[in-house]
Amino acid sequence: MRLVTHQAPAWGLLFALVVASGTAQARPWEAREPAVDPKPAHQLRNPATWPAEPDAPAVIDEAKFTAAWASLCGVEASSTTAALGPKIVAAAAKAKSDPFTLAALARFGSRCDPAYKGKKGGTYGLLAIEPGMYRVPGSPELPVDKNDLTSKRLLDPEVNLAVGAALLEMWQAGHKEIDAAFGGGPHRTGVAHFPWGDVVRSSGQEDLILTQRRRMIVTYNGVKDTPRLAAYVGIPVVSPLEAVPRVAPSGPGDDRSGGARRHAGLDIAGIIGEPVRAMADGIVIFAGINSPSKARMSGIPPEKIARYRHRRMGVGGIYVCIEHTPEPKRVVSCYMHLDRYNVAEREQVTAGQVIGSLGRTGVKVSPPHLHFEVRIGDRHTNPLRTLGDTMIPPKATMTHQYVVRAKRAKARLRA
């Protein structure tokens, strides 16, 4: 993955001296950190579990990039948001940075909104840059004009992109030395520092950003997912979310509601608004919501479902179920916590067809995710048996590790 494109600046020598002298604990300056922690995200126990990220094309086709950017943001090609595509390419080229990473940071930070203003952390603009994080006395000189690090300037998308691209390359060039001086949790690249600053406390945000980068590169290259035969269910399937592998932080059998019930599906981490796809060919048999009383309200037309997004709901939230094969071996898949859907009951769908978008409806505390179920007859199955290596399984995540620790603690208390 072409993420580091030039040598570390001269101030990197300061880190080398600190580390070589054996005084890595004596930090060269007070850590640059966000005022408010970044959005919660599930993380892997070992970030090396991720396969290598795809390289960016050596030469960028601006029209293809703009189309991929519009797809990433879920906007029309004629929109003002889509028109930012060439500006992303230009800003990245000037900073010798990767435009796909820059676009992914915009998708993660502001959901592609150049007028974005963070509610708590003082973050602004397309890349959700926090000026205050870079005003620590004694820290290295920035590769940008400090006069551009104001809320007014950062709400100009061209300024925001120019500043963000330069800061991204600063983190990319110096992240190993910064980690040596400041510590922090394991992560893969300097991208992890963009939301966290000097001390990376979780790799989950980096995972989500690089997943969005993969989504955009897949679209740019025009790669289509070919359904693969899943022997367990006997039909060809694709992942319900794009750009595999995806992180599945929780699986069937995990405790829910304080142990009052058991999780019936697979949670797949993502970002609100991501397209959710039909696992396989089939017919929509449910499109509706879980109401607070746990009663199912079905048959809600797609053009009316948005009115339910901000209402209190039962645990499934807005969801869709699709029948793929009839009896005697009836296979059904369900997609829960949606932000909205675009299909109606009795509608025929095909494998990989977008049926809705990822949301948090019905979710109480978890970060955004898709709750995905596969049922054979009346029995819930483990979706990992169907999706295979398109998923990084729960046992590889810190979320699962916390669940295991909690179960062991409860067992000790009972004993």
ABEGO torsion letter per residue (X at the ends): XBABABBBBAAAAAAAAAAAAGAAABBABBBBBBABBBBBBBBBABAAABBBBBBBBABBBAAAAAAAAAAAAGBBAABAAAAAAAAAAAAAAAAGBBAAAAAAAAAAAAGGBAABBBAAAGBBEAAGBBAAAAABBGBBBBABBAAABBAAAAABAAAAAAAAAAAAAAAAAAAAAAAAAAEEBBBABAAAAAAAEABBABAAAAAAAAAAAAAAAAAAAGBBBBBBBBAAAGBBBBBABBGOBBBBABBBGBBBGGGABBBABBBBBBBBGBBBBBABBEBBABBBBBBAAGBBBBGBBAAAAAAAAABBBBAAEBBBBBBABBOABBBBBBBBGBABBABBBGBBBBBGBBAEBBBABGBAABBBBBBBBBBBEABBBBAAAAAEAABBBAAABAAAAAAAAAAAAAAAAAX
